[in-house]
Every structure is written in structure tokens, then in C-alpha cells.
């Protein structure tokens, strides 16, 4: 890896500004350059030239989960030393943060601290934290700048890139949200060193998804060294993360608001979101996406779209890194009802992303209910209880 971070551009569309995703190690020194120059810089940091693009930032709110309290406080203290009025806002862990109540708490804090349009929100944590931070930024004063500092592999390659922000409701996941791209993303690979093994492996599902929909080299790298792929110390970690981010960056640069192309990023997600809701969000997102991709592969095969070799490759690659392949057969009626309110549905028409071949995603609209049930039967074969939750 080069001495400096890898910089992946994400093009601005529909009036939004372009930004960069930085990938590397020990990147927190890059944060002030993304935030902008402090309105009252401290004498010790007055030579910070990288922040000249946005001047006059006074307040920075660092949103972090309870599990990263020490990290959030360290970032707040560092920013305070550089002249910002920095506050740390502690959130619940994981999906518990993505509620209207937590968002309202954040709005209250911002109001009490006099947060203005020129101030900046920084979201530090996993995908749930960056989703919530981005949503708060999108809704406060109708939109303030924000920066994502993802600390999990799932957040680095998926949640923190692309501008999708949101919260969950009792009716489903991410049904309330806004498209609000960040001003920058810092993917510090050093954060992955302390990530629990199950969380790391779960995040691989989104990387594997990127391989199937766009960049098969990702699949080749994982198949060549599945054990190495399962650890941040693996020889291809940086390349896998970089390639996955580039896939998403290319797509969202062309289609920010999911008017067409961006839908391909939801490969495997229609069933995945239904599983997550069914499990009351106790399943890791990547585990559900893994099962969802197996379902999408079977659906593509049974619809006459996908060849057997590529369909079977899903199971091979996912199993090689320890991701789940099955889910309970008795839950199909409930899952089907949940999928009917998926964001990709149009009226009463179910829509799924499937493959016409490797790296050839397409939309399958209103599939025959019998085909849907048959595809799920393949997923349910051998799937009992919560064995797939990692």
C-alpha cells in the first residue's frame, strides 16, 4: 500500500458535491481537512492547510455508539485542540440507534448547542451509526454537512458510501430516510484489527455481493485464499475493500437516488431485509444478505436467467468464508408479506435484482409466485432455527 491513503472519488449528481473516500491506515489526521478550517483555529494547528476548502466551521458533533465511547471522546478532544467547538453525542449500539426517538435526541442536542448550517456532523461507528448520523445531518436545518468515519468492514464498503441515510420503523428497515451524501468518508483499516471475527466475516457478504454484480476479481481473490479473506490481517484486505468501494462509487456517481442503476446494489437485500425484520434485527446484516444472495441466485436460475455454475458459485464462495446459506422454511409466508413493502416494490408488484450472468445484474419484476416459493425452498433446505445468524 502507498504511504498516503487511497482516494476514491464519488461524483456529485443532482446538484450534490463530489467527495472522496479515503482508504488506508491511521487516517484520523485527515479529518480536519474534510471538516474545514476552524473558525478559531488553535495556535498549534494554524498551519493546517488541508482545511481551506470550507472555512468558518465552529461546531462539530461527533456521533458515536456507546461501544466506541473512548474513540468518540478521543476524536472530540483532538478536534477541540484544533480550535473546533466539538461535542460528543453518544448513541445506542447497532440498530437500536436507528429510531425516531434517537434522531429526536440528536436534534435536541444540536439545538441546545446552537448548531448552524456551517457546522459539521461526524458519524463514527458501524453502518447503523453512519445511517443515523447522515439522517440527522440531512434533517437538521434541512441539511448540514457530515463526514462518515466507518469502523466496520460492512460500513466501509456499503453503509458509509453513497448518501443513503435512514432509520427503521416497526414496519420495516430504512423506510424513513433521505439521500444526503457525506462530505467525505475515512476508511481507516486499523479499525478492523479489533473488530470481532463474526462482525468481520458478516461484512464480507457486501464485498462478495460487489463481486457478483460487478467485479469478479473480488471472487477470485476470496476463492484463492478464503482463510486470509476472513481476517483484516489477510494479504488482500486493502484490495478487497478498495474494489468494493469502487463498485459502489461508480454506481452511485451515476445514480444517486436509485432511479435505475443503483438498484443493483440491493442484490440479495430484498429477502435480507425481511429476514432482519423477522429476527427483530438480532441477525447481522451481512448474514441476512448472504442468505438473500443464495435466494436471488436460485430465483435467477429458476427464472431461466442465470447459469448453474454461477448460481452454484454463490454457495461455494459464501460457505468458504463461513457465511450462512439457509433460513427457516416455515417463515416464508411472513417473509413474503414483508417483501411486499420493500422499497423496490411498485404497487403490488414485487421486484428483485437477479443476474443474467456473472457481473450482469438486472431486474426481475412480478415473478411467478410458484417460482418464488420454489427458490425459497432451496434456501430453506437444511435451514433450522438461528443457525445462520453467525
N, C-alpha and C positions, 0 to 999 in steps of 0.2 A: 504494500500500500504506500502511496506517496506521503511525503511529510505533511502536506496540508490535507484538508478534508476534500472528499469528492463532492462536487457541486452539481446537482441535477436540477436543471431548470424546469419549472412548470409554467407554461404560457398562460397569460391572462386572457380570458374570454368574457364576452358580455359585460364589458365595462370594468372588469376586475383587473387588478395589477398582477403582473407576473411575480413569481417568487422563486426561491431556491430551497431545495432540500439538501442539507449538508450531512454527509456520512463520513464518519471517522472515529477517532478516539480523543478523549479529553477536549471536548468541543465547547465547554461552557464559556470559555473566553470569547467565543464568537457571539454570545448572546447580546451584549450591549450594541454590537454593530447592527443587529437585526431590530432591536428595540428603537434605537435612535438616540441622539445626543440628549443627555440630561439637561433640564432647564437650568439647573445649578450644579454643574459638574464639580466634583471634589478636586482639590489641587493635585491629588495623587493620580487622577485619571484624566486630567485635562488634555493629555496627548492622545486620547482615544479617537483616532481619525476615522475609524471604520463606521462611526455612527452619524456621519454628516448628512446622510440622505434624508433623515427625518429629525428635525430639530425641535427642541422645546418640550420633550416628554418630561412630565413631572412625576406622575404616579405610575407604579407598576404593581399589579395584583398578581401574585404567584399562587395559582390554584393547584393544590396537591392533595392526594388521598392521605388518610390517616397513616397508612403503612409507610409513607415516604415523608413523614413529618420532619425528620432530621435533614433530609435532602432539600425539602421546600424551605426550611429555615436557613440553611446554608446559602441557597440561591438568593433569598431575600436579603440576608446580611451582606452578601457580596455586592448586590445591586445598590444597597444603601450606602456602602462605602464609595460607590462611584457616583454618588450625587442624586440618585433617584429617591423619591418617597415610596419605598417598597413595603408592601404588606403581604403577609402570607395568609391564605384562606384555606383552611382545612376542610376536606370533603370526606364523605363516607368512602369506603373502599369499593372498588369494582362497580358492578351495575347498580348498587344501591345509591350511587351518586347521580344516576341519570333519572331524576324525578323532578316534577314541577316544584316540589317543596324545596329541594336543594337549590334549584335555579333561583327561586324566590329569595332564599337566604343569601345567595351571592349578590343579587340585585340590591338587597338591603345593605350589605357591606359596602358595595360600590357607592350607593347613595350617601351613606354616612361618612364616607371618606372623601366625598367631593370629586368622584371620578368623572373626567370630562372626555370629550371626543378626541383630544390629543393624547390621552393616556393609553396604556397598553396592558393587555391581559396575557399572562404566560401560563400555559397548562402543562404541568409536569406530572407524568404518570402513564398509565396504560391507556388503552383505547377508550374506556369509559370516561376517564378524566379528560382526555382531549376532546371527546364528543361534547361533554358538558361545558368545558371551558370555551369552546368555539361557539356553542349555542348562547352562552351568556354574553359573549362578545358580540354576537350577531344581533341580540335583542336589546342590549343596553344602549340607550340613545340612538336606536335604530342602526347600530353598527359601529364598533370601535375595533382598532387593530388588535390582533392577537398572534401569539407565537406558540407553536407546539414543540414541546421537549418530550417526545415519547421515550418511555423507559422499558418497554417490552418489544419483542420482535413483531408481535401482532400489530401493535400501534405504529411501529416504524414503517412497515410495508403496506399498511392498509388504513387504519383509522385516522392517523395524523396527516395524511396526504390527500388532497382532493377537495377540501372545503365542505364536505358533508358534516353537519353538526346536528345534534339532536338529543332528545330524551325519550324515555319509554313511557307508555301508559299501560293501564290494566288490559287494554285491548290488543297491545302488540308492541314490538320493539321498533324504536326510531320512527314512530308515526307522527311525532311532533318534532319539527326541526327547521333548519334553514341552510341554504347554500351560502357559506361565508368563508372563503379561502383564507388561510393564515398569511401573515406577512413573511413567514419563514418557518422552517422545520429543522430542528437539530437532532439528528440520529446519532447519539454517542454510543458506539458499540461497547464501550466499557460498562454501560448499564446492564448489558446482557450477562456479564460474568457472574452476577449474583442472582440472576433470575432462576426460580425453581425449575427443575428439569421438566415437570409436567407443563408448566406455562410456556417454556421454550418450544417444546415439541408441538403443543397446540398451535403456536404461531406459524409453524411450518405449513399448516394447511393453506394459509393465504399465499405463501410462496409457491407451493405446488399448484395452486389454482392459476397463478400467473404463468406457470409453465405450460399448463394445458391450454389456456386461452390465447397465449401469445408467444412465449419464449421457451421452446422445448429444451434449450441448453440447460435450463434450470433442472429439468427432469433428469437429464444426462448426468449432471453433477451429483445429484442426490443418489441416483442409482449406482454411480461409481463408488460412492462412499457413504452409505446410509448412516453408519455409526458416527462418522465425522459430521454429518449434517445435523445430528441431534444435540450438538454441543456448540456453544459460542467459541470454543477453542478449535473448532474444526477448520481445516485448511481453506474451505470455500465460503466461510460465513460472510465475509465482506462482499464477495461477488454475488452471493445469493440475495443478500439484502439489496444491493445496488440494482441488480437486474430486475427484481420485483418492483422496486420503486420506479424504475424507468418505464416498466409496463404501465403502471398506473398513471405516471406523469404524462405519458404520451396520450393516453385515453382522455384524461380529464382536461388536458390542454385543448382538445378538440371539442369536448362536450362536457361543460361544467355541470349543467342542470339535468343530466340524464334524459335528454330529449331523444336519444337514439343510441349512439355508440357506447355510452357509459354503462348501459345495461349489462354489457358483457362482464363487467366486474362483479356482477351478482351471481356468477356461475356457482351453483351449489347452495346459494343463500336462501332460496325460497323455502325449501324444506328445512334448512338450518334454523332460520328464524322461528319456524313453527315448533321445532324441537326445543329450542331455547325457552320459548314461552311455555310449552308443555311441562318443562322441567323447572319452571319458575326461576329461570336464569341461574340455576346451580351448575349447569354444564358450561364448560369453557367454550367460547365462541368457535375456536378452531376445531374442537372435537365435533361440534354440530356441523360445521362446514364440510368436514371430511365425509361424514355420512351423507350430507347433501350432495356432494360431488359424485359419490357412488350412485345415488339415486338419479342424478342428472345423466350420468353415463349410461345407466340402464334404460332410462327414458329415451335417450338419443338412439340407442341400439334398437329398441323395440319400435321406435317410430321410423326405422329404416334410414336414419341419418348417419349413425356412427358405426364404423367398422369394429369387429370383435376385438382385434388386437389393441386398439386404443381404449376401448371400453374396459378390457381386462387390465390394461396398464394402470388404470386408476387404483384398483385394489392392490396391485403389486407395489406401487410407489408409496401409497398411504400406509400400507401394512409394514413396509420396510422401516419406517420411522416410528412405528408404534401408534399410529392414529386409528381411531375406531372406524369400522366399516358397517356396523349394523345398529338397528334400533328396534324397539318392541313392535311386533306385528299388531297387537290389539289396539294400538293408538292411532291407526290410520284414519278412522272417521274424524277424530278430533284434529289431527294434523291437517286434514283436507279442509276442514272448516276454517282453520286459522289461515291457511294459504290463500283462501278466497279474499282476504283483506290485505294481502301483500301489496306493497307499493307498486309492483309491476302489473298488477291486475287491472283490467279495463272493464268496468261494469261487472258483469258476471262471467267474464272470460278470463280464465287462468292463462298465464304466460310464463314460460320457463326459458332460461338460457340453456341451450344444448350445443353440442359440437357436430359439425358436418365432417369433421376430421380434426387431426391434431392442429391446434392453433387456428381453427376455423369456427369461431363461435357464431351462433345465430339464435333467432327467437323461434320457439315452438309455441304457437298460440292455440288455445282451446283443444288440447289433446283429448282423445277418446278416454272417457273415464275408465274403461276397461284396461287401456294401456297404462294409465297412471297407476291403477291398482296392481297390475302385473309387475310394473317396475318397482313399486314399493315392496311387493312380496319378495323380490330378490334382495332388497335391503334388510327385510325383516328376518330372512332365513338365518337362524342361529343367534338372532339378537334378543337377549333376555335382560330384564332389569336395567341397571345402570352401568353395565359393563363397559359402555363406550365413553363414559364421562371423563376418562383419563384420571 
